[in-house]
Amino acid sequence: MPAAIDAADWMTGIIDKVLEFAPADRQARETATVAAGWQHEVYDAVGDSAAATHATEMIEALRV
């Protein structure tokens, strides 16, 4: 579980960078949405509601 949490934390930085390009690139949005969904599942499984909420916010931002 610690490795999954570390990977999910690391993924946040990547998704944040993708958000800069996502409005112009449908595939980038789709990939980042899948990644954020995985993050949400990890954070929800370990009970980190703040991080899970942040993942949900990223998913919502990518839907724009």
All heavy atoms as a GROMACS GRO file, in nm:
protein
  478
    1MET      N    1   0.081  -0.120   0.000
    1MET     CA    2   0.000   0.000   0.000
    1MET      C    3   0.086   0.127   0.000
    1MET      O    4   0.051   0.221  -0.072
    1MET     CB    5  -0.094  -0.004   0.120
    1MET     CG    6  -0.208   0.093   0.111
    1MET     SD    7  -0.320   0.071  -0.028
    1MET     CE    8  -0.439  -0.039   0.039
    2PRO      N    9   0.196   0.132   0.076
    2PRO     CA   10   0.278   0.255   0.071
    2PRO      C   11   0.328   0.289  -0.069
    2PRO      O   12   0.335   0.407  -0.105
    2PRO     CB   13   0.394   0.224   0.166
    2PRO     CG   14   0.341   0.123   0.260
    2PRO     CD   15   0.248   0.038   0.176
    3ALA      N   16   0.360   0.188  -0.148
    3ALA     CA   17   0.407   0.215  -0.283
    3ALA      C   18   0.296   0.275  -0.369
    3ALA      O   19   0.321   0.365  -0.451
    3ALA     CB   20   0.461   0.087  -0.347
    4ALA      N   21   0.173   0.228  -0.351
    4ALA     CA   22   0.060   0.284  -0.426
    4ALA      C   23   0.036   0.429  -0.388
    4ALA      O   24   0.008   0.513  -0.474
    4ALA     CB   25  -0.065   0.200  -0.403
    5ILE      N   26   0.046   0.458  -0.260
    5ILE     CA   27   0.027   0.596  -0.213
    5ILE      C   28   0.137   0.686  -0.270
    5ILE      O   29   0.110   0.797  -0.318
    5ILE     CB   30   0.023   0.603  -0.060
    5ILE    CG1   31  -0.099   0.530  -0.008
    5ILE    CG2   32   0.024   0.748  -0.012
    5ILE    CD1   33  -0.096   0.506   0.142
    6ASP      N   34   0.261   0.638  -0.268
    6ASP     CA   35   0.372   0.715  -0.324
    6ASP      C   36   0.351   0.741  -0.472
    6ASP      O   37   0.371   0.852  -0.520
    6ASP     CB   38   0.504   0.641  -0.300
    6ASP     CG   39   0.624   0.721  -0.345
    6ASP    OD1   40   0.633   0.840  -0.306
    6ASP    OD2   41   0.709   0.665  -0.416
    7ALA      N   42   0.308   0.639  -0.546
    7ALA     CA   43   0.283   0.655  -0.689
    7ALA      C   44   0.168   0.753  -0.713
    7ALA      O   45   0.176   0.838  -0.804
    7ALA     CB   46   0.251   0.520  -0.752
    8ALA      N   47   0.064   0.745  -0.632
    8ALA     CA   48  -0.050   0.837  -0.647
    8ALA      C   49  -0.007   0.980  -0.618
    8ALA      O   50  -0.048   1.072  -0.688
    8ALA     CB   51  -0.164   0.794  -0.555
    9ASP      N   52   0.077   0.998  -0.516
    9ASP     CA   53   0.127   1.133  -0.485
    9ASP      C   54   0.210   1.187  -0.601
    9ASP      O   55   0.197   1.303  -0.641
    9ASP     CB   56   0.212   1.130  -0.358
    9ASP     CG   57   0.131   1.107  -0.232
    9ASP    OD1   58   0.006   1.124  -0.234
    9ASP    OD2   59   0.192   1.073  -0.129
   10TRP      N   60   0.295   1.103  -0.657
   10TRP     CA   61   0.381   1.140  -0.768
   10TRP      C   62   0.296   1.176  -0.890
   10TRP      O   63   0.326   1.270  -0.964
   10TRP     CB   64   0.473   1.023  -0.796
   10TRP     CG   65   0.566   1.039  -0.910
   10TRP    CD1   66   0.682   1.113  -0.912
   10TRP    CD2   67   0.554   0.979  -1.039
   10TRP    NE1   68   0.742   1.101  -1.034
   10TRP    CE2   69   0.666   1.019  -1.115
   10TRP    CE3   70   0.461   0.895  -1.097
   10TRP    CZ2   71   0.685   0.979  -1.247
   10TRP    CZ3   72   0.480   0.854  -1.228
   10TRP    CH2   73   0.592   0.896  -1.300
   11MET      N   74   0.188   1.103  -0.911
   11MET     CA   75   0.100   1.125  -1.025
   11MET      C   76   0.035   1.263  -1.020
   11MET      O   77   0.006   1.321  -1.125
   11MET     CB   78  -0.008   1.016  -1.029
   11MET     CG   79  -0.096   1.020  -1.149
   11MET     SD   80  -0.015   0.970  -1.302
   11MET     CE   81   0.009   0.797  -1.271
   12THR      N   82   0.016   1.318  -0.902
   12THR     CA   83  -0.046   1.450  -0.889
   12THR      C   84   0.033   1.554  -0.968
   12THR      O   85  -0.027   1.636  -1.039
   12THR     CB   86  -0.057   1.491  -0.741
   12THR    OG1   87  -0.141   1.398  -0.675
   12THR    CG2   88  -0.116   1.630  -0.725
   13GLY      N   89   0.163   1.554  -0.954
   13GLY     CA   90   0.245   1.651  -1.026
   13GLY      C   91   0.233   1.636  -1.176
   13GLY      O   92   0.228   1.735  -1.250
   14ILE      N   93   0.225   1.513  -1.222
   14ILE     CA   94   0.212   1.488  -1.365
   14ILE      C   95   0.076   1.537  -1.416
   14ILE      O   96   0.068   1.606  -1.518
   14ILE     CB   97   0.230   1.339  -1.397
   14ILE    CG1   98   0.374   1.298  -1.367
   14ILE    CG2   99   0.192   1.308  -1.541
   14ILE    CD1  100   0.398   1.150  -1.372
   15ILE      N  101  -0.028   1.504  -1.342
   15ILE     CA  102  -0.162   1.548  -1.385
   15ILE      C  103  -0.172   1.699  -1.383
   15ILE      O  104  -0.230   1.760  -1.474
   15ILE     CB  105  -0.271   1.484  -1.297
   15ILE    CG1  106  -0.273   1.332  -1.318
   15ILE    CG2  107  -0.408   1.544  -1.329
   15ILE    CD1  108  -0.361   1.258  -1.219
   16ASP      N  109  -0.113   1.763  -1.282
   16ASP     CA  110  -0.116   1.910  -1.277
   16ASP      C  111  -0.051   1.969  -1.402
   16ASP      O  112  -0.100   2.068  -1.457
   16ASP     CB  113  -0.045   1.961  -1.152
   16ASP     CG  114  -0.128   1.944  -1.026
   16ASP    OD1  115  -0.252   1.924  -1.036
   16ASP    OD2  116  -0.069   1.950  -0.916
   17LYS      N  117   0.057   1.909  -1.449
   17LYS     CA  118   0.123   1.958  -1.572
   17LYS      C  119   0.036   1.932  -1.695
   17LYS      O  120   0.027   2.016  -1.784
   17LYS     CB  121   0.260   1.893  -1.590
   17LYS     CG  122   0.362   1.942  -1.493
   17LYS     CD  123   0.389   2.088  -1.515
   17LYS     CE  124   0.493   2.140  -1.420
   17LYS     NZ  125   0.507   2.285  -1.427
   18VAL      N  126  -0.028   1.816  -1.700
   18VAL     CA  127  -0.115   1.783  -1.814
   18VAL      C  128  -0.233   1.880  -1.820
   18VAL      O  129  -0.279   1.916  -1.929
   18VAL     CB  130  -0.163   1.637  -1.806
   18VAL    CG1  131  -0.271   1.608  -1.910
   18VAL    CG2  132  -0.046   1.542  -1.826
   19LEU      N  133  -0.279   1.926  -1.705
   19LEU     CA  134  -0.392   2.019  -1.703
   19LEU      C  135  -0.361   2.146  -1.782
   19LEU      O  136  -0.452   2.210  -1.834
   19LEU     CB  137  -0.430   2.055  -1.559
   19LEU     CG  138  -0.505   1.948  -1.482
   19LEU    CD1  139  -0.522   1.990  -1.336
   19LEU    CD2  140  -0.640   1.918  -1.544
   20GLU      N  141  -0.233   2.182  -1.793
   20GLU     CA  142  -0.194   2.300  -1.871
   20GLU      C  143  -0.225   2.280  -2.020
   20GLU      O  144  -0.254   2.376  -2.091
   20GLU     CB  145  -0.046   2.329  -1.853
   20GLU     CG  146  -0.006   2.365  -1.711
   20GLU     CD  147   0.145   2.379  -1.696
   20GLU    OE1  148   0.216   2.400  -1.798
   20GLU    OE2  149   0.192   2.370  -1.581
   21PHE      N  150  -0.215   2.155  -2.067
   21PHE     CA  151  -0.233   2.126  -2.209
   21PHE      C  152  -0.367   2.061  -2.241
   21PHE      O  153  -0.406   2.054  -2.357
   21PHE     CB  154  -0.121   2.033  -2.257
   21PHE     CG  155   0.016   2.089  -2.232
   21PHE    CD1  156   0.090   2.048  -2.123
   21PHE    CD2  157   0.068   2.185  -2.316
   21PHE    CE1  158   0.215   2.101  -2.098
   21PHE    CE2  159   0.194   2.240  -2.292
   21PHE     CZ  160   0.267   2.197  -2.182
   22ALA      N  161  -0.434   2.013  -2.140
   22ALA     CA  162  -0.556   1.934  -2.159
   22ALA      C  163  -0.665   2.003  -2.239
   22ALA      O  164  -0.731   1.937  -2.319
   22ALA     CB  165  -0.609   1.886  -2.024
   23PRO      N  166  -0.687   2.132  -2.221
   23PRO     CA  167  -0.796   2.193  -2.298
   23PRO      C  168  -0.781   2.177  -2.450
   23PRO      O  169  -0.880   2.168  -2.521
   23PRO     CB  170  -0.790   2.341  -2.258
   23PRO     CG  171  -0.730   2.339  -2.122
   23PRO     CD  172  -0.629   2.227  -2.126
   24ALA      N  173  -0.658   2.170  -2.497
   24ALA     CA  174  -0.636   2.161  -2.641
   24ALA      C  175  -0.614   2.019  -2.691
   24ALA      O  176  -0.607   1.996  -2.811
   24ALA     CB  177  -0.515   2.247  -2.679
   25ASP      N  178  -0.606   1.923  -2.600
   25ASP     CA  179  -0.571   1.787  -2.642
   25ASP      C  180  -0.663   1.685  -2.576
   25ASP      O  181  -0.650   1.655  -2.458
   25ASP     CB  182  -0.426   1.760  -2.603
   25ASP     CG  183  -0.373   1.628  -2.658
   25ASP    OD1  184  -0.452   1.534  -2.678
   25ASP    OD2  185  -0.251   1.620  -2.680
   26ARG      N  186  -0.756   1.632  -2.655
   26ARG     CA  187  -0.854   1.538  -2.603
   26ARG      C  188  -0.789   1.415  -2.542
   26ARG      O  189  -0.827   1.368  -2.436
   26ARG     CB  190  -0.951   1.497  -2.714
   26ARG     CG  191  -1.060   1.400  -2.668
   26ARG     CD  192  -1.143   1.347  -2.784
   26ARG     NE  193  -1.068   1.284  -2.890
   26ARG     CZ  194  -1.022   1.158  -2.886
   26ARG    NH1  195  -1.045   1.084  -2.782
   26ARG    NH2  196  -0.955   1.108  -2.988
   27GLN      N  197  -0.688   1.360  -2.607
   27GLN     CA  198  -0.621   1.240  -2.556
   27GLN      C  199  -0.552   1.268  -2.423
   27GLN      O  200  -0.553   1.184  -2.333
   27GLN     CB  201  -0.519   1.187  -2.658
   27GLN     CG  202  -0.454   1.056  -2.615
   27GLN     CD  203  -0.555   0.943  -2.598
   27GLN    OE1  204  -0.640   0.923  -2.684
   27GLN    NE2  205  -0.546   0.871  -2.489
   28ALA      N  206  -0.493   1.385  -2.408
   28ALA     CA  207  -0.430   1.422  -2.280
   28ALA      C  208  -0.535   1.428  -2.170
   28ALA      O  209  -0.511   1.381  -2.058
   28ALA     CB  210  -0.358   1.557  -2.293
   29ARG      N  211  -0.652   1.484  -2.201
   29ARG     CA  212  -0.760   1.490  -2.102
   29ARG      C  213  -0.804   1.351  -2.061
   29ARG      O  214  -0.822   1.322  -1.943
   29ARG     CB  215  -0.880   1.568  -2.156
   29ARG     CG  216  -0.862   1.716  -2.159
   29ARG     CD  217  -0.994   1.789  -2.185
   29ARG     NE  218  -1.069   1.739  -2.299
   29ARG     CZ  219  -1.048   1.776  -2.426
   29ARG    NH1  220  -0.952   1.861  -2.455
   29ARG    NH2  221  -1.122   1.727  -2.524
   30GLU      N  222  -0.821   1.264  -2.159
   30GLU     CA  223  -0.867   1.128  -2.130
   30GLU      C  224  -0.765   1.052  -2.045
   30GLU      O  225  -0.801   0.985  -1.948
   30GLU     CB  226  -0.895   1.052  -2.259
   30GLU     CG  227  -1.017   1.102  -2.332
   30GLU     CD  228  -1.037   1.034  -2.466
   30GLU    OE1  229  -0.965   0.937  -2.497
   30GLU    OE2  230  -1.126   1.080  -2.540
   31THR      N  231  -0.638   1.063  -2.079
   31THR     CA  232  -0.532   0.995  -2.004
   31THR      C  233  -0.523   1.048  -1.862
   31THR      O  234  -0.514   0.971  -1.765
   31THR     CB  235  -0.397   1.010  -2.076
   31THR    OG1  236  -0.409   0.955  -2.208
   31THR    CG2  237  -0.286   0.941  -2.001
   32ALA      N  238  -0.528   1.179  -1.848
   32ALA     CA  239  -0.521   1.239  -1.715
   32ALA      C  240  -0.644   1.204  -1.632
   32ALA      O  241  -0.633   1.184  -1.510
   32ALA     CB  242  -0.505   1.390  -1.726
   33THR      N  243  -0.758   1.193  -1.694
   33THR     CA  244  -0.881   1.156  -1.623
   33THR      C  245  -0.870   1.014  -1.569
   33THR      O  246  -0.908   0.987  -1.454
   33THR     CB  247  -1.004   1.170  -1.714
   33THR    OG1  248  -1.014   1.307  -1.755
   33THR    CG2  249  -1.131   1.130  -1.643
   34VAL      N  250  -0.817   0.923  -1.649
   34VAL     CA  251  -0.798   0.785  -1.603
   34VAL      C  252  -0.700   0.782  -1.486
   34VAL      O  253  -0.723   0.714  -1.385
   34VAL     CB  254  -0.749   0.695  -1.718
   34VAL    CG1  255  -0.704   0.559  -1.667
   34VAL    CG2  256  -0.859   0.679  -1.822
   35ALA      N  257  -0.591   0.857  -1.497
   35ALA     CA  258  -0.492   0.862  -1.390
   35ALA      C  259  -0.551   0.919  -1.262
   35ALA      O  260  -0.529   0.867  -1.152
   35ALA     CB  261  -0.371   0.945  -1.433
   36ALA      N  262  -0.628   1.024  -1.272
   36ALA     CA  263  -0.690   1.085  -1.155
   36ALA      C  264  -0.794   0.991  -1.094
   36ALA      O  265  -0.811   0.987  -0.972
   36ALA     CB  266  -0.754   1.219  -1.190
   37GLY      N  267  -0.862   0.916  -1.176
   37GLY     CA  268  -0.956   0.816  -1.125
   37GLY      C  269  -0.885   0.710  -1.044
   37GLY      O  270  -0.932   0.668  -0.937
   38TRP      N  271  -0.770   0.665  -1.093
   38TRP     CA  272  -0.690   0.567  -1.019
   38TRP      C  273  -0.644   0.627  -0.887
   38TRP      O  274  -0.650   0.562  -0.783
   38TRP     CB  275  -0.569   0.525  -1.104
   38TRP     CG  276  -0.476   0.434  -1.031
   38TRP    CD1  277  -0.492   0.301  -1.011
   38TRP    CD2  278  -0.355   0.472  -0.966
   38TRP    NE1  279  -0.386   0.252  -0.938
   38TRP    CE2  280  -0.301   0.356  -0.909
   38TRP    CE3  281  -0.288   0.592  -0.951
   38TRP    CZ2  282  -0.181   0.356  -0.837
   38TRP    CZ3  283  -0.169   0.594  -0.880
   38TRP    CH2  284  -0.118   0.476  -0.824
   39GLN      N  285  -0.598   0.752  -0.892
   39GLN     CA  286  -0.557   0.819  -0.768
   39GLN      C  287  -0.672   0.820  -0.668
   39GLN      O  288  -0.651   0.791  -0.550
   39GLN     CB  289  -0.522   0.965  -0.797
   39GLN     CG  290  -0.384   0.990  -0.843
   39GLN     CD  291  -0.362   1.139  -0.847
   39GLN    OE1  292  -0.436   1.212  -0.913
   39GLN    NE2  293  -0.261   1.184  -0.779
   40HIS      N  294  -0.789   0.857  -0.714
   40HIS     CA  295  -0.904   0.865  -0.625
   40HIS      C  296  -0.928   0.730  -0.558
   40HIS      O  297  -0.952   0.723  -0.438
   40HIS     CB  298  -1.029   0.910  -0.702
   40HIS     CG  299  -1.147   0.926  -0.614
   40HIS    ND1  300  -1.232   0.822  -0.584
   40HIS    CD2  301  -1.193   1.034  -0.546
   40HIS    CE1  302  -1.326   0.865  -0.502
   40HIS    NE2  303  -1.305   0.994  -0.479
   41GLU      N  304  -0.920   0.623  -0.636
   41GLU     CA  305  -0.941   0.490  -0.579
   41GLU      C  306  -0.838   0.457  -0.472
   41GLU      O  307  -0.872   0.403  -0.366
   41GLU     CB  308  -0.935   0.385  -0.690
   41GLU     CG  309  -1.053   0.389  -0.784
   41GLU     CD  310  -1.041   0.290  -0.898
   41GLU    OE1  311  -0.958   0.196  -0.888
   41GLU    OE2  312  -1.114   0.307  -0.996
   42VAL      N  313  -0.711   0.491  -0.497
   42VAL     CA  314  -0.605   0.465  -0.398
   42VAL      C  315  -0.631   0.545  -0.272
   42VAL      O  316  -0.630   0.492  -0.160
   42VAL     CB  317  -0.466   0.497  -0.456
   42VAL    CG1  318  -0.359   0.495  -0.347
   42VAL    CG2  319  -0.430   0.401  -0.568
   43TYR      N  320  -0.653   0.674  -0.287
   43TYR     CA  321  -0.673   0.760  -0.170
   43TYR      C  322  -0.798   0.722  -0.092
   43TYR      O  323  -0.799   0.724   0.030
   43TYR     CB  324  -0.678   0.907  -0.211
   43TYR     CG  325  -0.545   0.961  -0.259
   43TYR    CD1  326  -0.538   1.042  -0.372
   43TYR    CD2  327  -0.427   0.933  -0.193
   43TYR    CE1  328  -0.418   1.093  -0.416
   43TYR    CE2  329  -0.305   0.983  -0.237
   43TYR     CZ  330  -0.302   1.064  -0.349
   43TYR     OH  331  -0.182   1.115  -0.392
   44ASP      N  332  -0.903   0.686  -0.164
   44ASP     CA  333  -1.026   0.645  -0.098
   44ASP      C  334  -1.003   0.515  -0.019
   44ASP      O  335  -1.051   0.500   0.094
   44ASP     CB  336  -1.137   0.627  -0.201
   44ASP     CG  337  -1.273   0.612  -0.139
   44ASP    OD1  338  -1.309   0.692  -0.049
   44ASP    OD2  339  -1.346   0.519  -0.180
   45ALA      N  340  -0.926   0.423  -0.077
   45ALA     CA  341  -0.900   0.294  -0.012
   45ALA      C  342  -0.821   0.310   0.118
   45ALA      O  343  -0.840   0.234   0.213
   45ALA     CB  344  -0.824   0.202  -0.107
   46VAL      N  345  -0.734   0.412   0.124
   46VAL     CA  346  -0.653   0.431   0.244
   46VAL      C  347  -0.714   0.534   0.340
   46VAL      O  348  -0.658   0.562   0.444
   46VAL     CB  349  -0.507   0.468   0.211
   46VAL    CG1  350  -0.440   0.358   0.132
   46VAL    CG2  351  -0.498   0.602   0.141
   47GLY      N  352  -0.828   0.589   0.302
   47GLY     CA  353  -0.898   0.683   0.389
   47GLY      C  354  -0.846   0.826   0.388
   47GLY      O  355  -0.871   0.902   0.480
   48ASP      N  356  -0.775   0.864   0.282
   48ASP     CA  357  -0.725   1.002   0.271
   48ASP      C  358  -0.829   1.083   0.194
   48ASP      O  359  -0.821   1.100   0.073
   48ASP     CB  360  -0.590   1.003   0.199
   48ASP     CG  361  -0.523   1.139   0.202
   48ASP    OD1  362  -0.593   1.240   0.223
   48ASP    OD2  363  -0.400   1.144   0.180
   49SER      N  364  -0.927   1.133   0.268
   49SER     CA  365  -1.038   1.203   0.203
   49SER      C  366  -0.997   1.334   0.138
   49SER      O  367  -1.052   1.370   0.034
   49SER     CB  368  -1.153   1.225   0.302
   49SER     OG  369  -1.110   1.303   0.411
   50ALA      N  370  -0.899   1.404   0.194
   50ALA     CA  371  -0.854   1.529   0.133
   50ALA      C  372  -0.791   1.503  -0.004
   50ALA      O  373  -0.819   1.574  -0.101
   50ALA     CB  374  -0.757   1.601   0.224
   51ALA      N  375  -0.706   1.403  -0.012
   51ALA     CA  376  -0.642   1.370  -0.139
   51ALA      C  377  -0.745   1.315  -0.238
   51ALA      O  378  -0.738   1.345  -0.358
   51ALA     CB  379  -0.529   1.270  -0.118
   52ALA      N  380  -0.840   1.236  -0.191
   52ALA     CA  381  -0.945   1.184  -0.278
   52ALA      C  382  -1.028   1.299  -0.335
   52ALA      O  383  -1.064   1.298  -0.454
   52ALA     CB  384  -1.033   1.085  -0.204
   53THR      N  385  -1.056   1.398  -0.253
   53THR     CA  386  -1.131   1.515  -0.299
   53THR      C  387  -1.052   1.591  -0.405
   53THR      O  388  -1.109   1.634  -0.506
   53THR     CB  389  -1.165   1.608  -0.180
   53THR    OG1  390  -1.249   1.535  -0.090
   53THR    CG2  391  -1.233   1.734  -0.226
   54HIS      N  392  -0.922   1.604  -0.385
   54HIS     CA  393  -0.838   1.673  -0.484
   54HIS      C  394  -0.841   1.598  -0.617
   54HIS      O  395  -0.849   1.659  -0.724
   54HIS     CB  396  -0.695   1.687  -0.433
   54HIS     CG  397  -0.608   1.764  -0.526
   54HIS    ND1  398  -0.513   1.705  -0.605
   54HIS    CD2  399  -0.602   1.897  -0.555
   54HIS    CE1  400  -0.454   1.797  -0.678
   54HIS    NE2  401  -0.506   1.914  -0.649
   55ALA      N  402  -0.835   1.466  -0.612
   55ALA     CA  403  -0.843   1.386  -0.735
   55ALA      C  404  -0.976   1.408  -0.805
   55ALA      O  405  -0.981   1.422  -0.928
   55ALA     CB  406  -0.822   1.238  -0.704
   56THR      N  407  -1.083   1.415  -0.728
   56THR     CA  408  -1.216   1.441  -0.786
   56THR      C  409  -1.219   1.579  -0.851
   56THR      O  410  -1.275   1.595  -0.960
   56THR     CB  411  -1.324   1.431  -0.678
   56THR    OG1  412  -1.324   1.299  -0.624
   56THR    CG2  413  -1.462   1.464  -0.733
   57GLU      N  414  -1.157   1.676  -0.788
   57GLU     CA  415  -1.152   1.811  -0.846
   57GLU      C  416  -1.075   1.812  -0.977
   57GLU      O  417  -1.113   1.882  -1.072
   57GLU     CB  418  -1.090   1.908  -0.745
   57GLU     CG  419  -1.179   1.934  -0.625
   57GLU     CD  420  -1.107   2.006  -0.512
   57GLU    OE1  421  -0.983   2.026  -0.518
   57GLU    OE2  422  -1.177   2.043  -0.414
   58MET      N  423  -0.968   1.734  -0.984
   58MET     CA  424  -0.891   1.727  -1.110
   58MET      C  425  -0.977   1.663  -1.219
   58MET      O  426  -0.976   1.709  -1.333
   58MET     CB  427  -0.763   1.648  -1.089
   58MET     CG  428  -0.657   1.728  -1.016
   58MET     SD  429  -0.493   1.654  -1.021
   58MET     CE  430  -0.516   1.515  -0.914
   59ILE      N  431  -1.051   1.559  -1.184
   59ILE     CA  432  -1.138   1.494  -1.282
   59ILE      C  433  -1.241   1.594  -1.334
   59ILE      O  434  -1.266   1.603  -1.454
   59ILE     CB  435  -1.206   1.370  -1.220
   59ILE    CG1  436  -1.102   1.261  -1.194
   59ILE    CG2  437  -1.317   1.319  -1.312
   59ILE    CD1  438  -1.152   1.148  -1.107
   60GLU      N  439  -1.300   1.670  -1.244
   60GLU     CA  440  -1.399   1.770  -1.285
   60GLU      C  441  -1.337   1.878  -1.374
   60GLU      O  442  -1.397   1.921  -1.473
   60GLU     CB  443  -1.465   1.832  -1.162
   60GLU     CG  444  -1.555   1.733  -1.089
   60GLU     CD  445  -1.606   1.786  -0.956
   60GLU    OE1  446  -1.574   1.900  -0.917
   60GLU    OE2  447  -1.677   1.710  -0.889
   61ALA      N  448  -1.215   1.918  -1.342
   61ALA     CA  449  -1.146   2.018  -1.424
   61ALA      C  450  -1.116   1.965  -1.564
   61ALA      O  451  -1.120   2.039  -1.663
   61ALA     CB  452  -1.017   2.062  -1.356
   62LEU      N  453  -1.091   1.837  -1.574
   62LEU     CA  454  -1.060   1.776  -1.703
   62LEU      C  455  -1.184   1.757  -1.790
   62LEU      O  456  -1.173   1.741  -1.911
   62LEU     CB  457  -0.991   1.640  -1.681
   62LEU     CG  458  -0.849   1.651  -1.628
   62LEU    CD1  459  -0.806   1.520  -1.566
   62LEU    CD2  460  -0.754   1.694  -1.740
   63ARG      N  461  -1.299   1.759  -1.731
   63ARG     CA  462  -1.424   1.741  -1.807
   63ARG      C  463  -1.466   1.868  -1.882
   63ARG      O  464  -1.556   1.864  -1.962
   63ARG     CB  465  -1.537   1.699  -1.714
   63ARG     CG  466  -1.521   1.557  -1.668
   63ARG     CD  467  -1.638   1.512  -1.588
   63ARG     NE  468  -1.618   1.375  -1.542
   63ARG     CZ  469  -1.667   1.325  -1.433
   63ARG    NH1  470  -1.744   1.399  -1.355
   63ARG    NH2  471  -1.643   1.201  -1.397
   64VAL      N  472  -1.402   1.977  -1.852
   64VAL     CA  473  -1.436   2.106  -1.915
   64VAL      C  474  -1.403   2.107  -2.060
   64VAL      O  475  -1.316   2.051  -2.111
   64VAL     CB  476  -1.366   2.223  -1.842
   64VAL    CG1  477  -1.390   2.353  -1.912
   64VAL    CG2  478  -1.413   2.228  -1.699
   0.00000   0.00000   0.00000
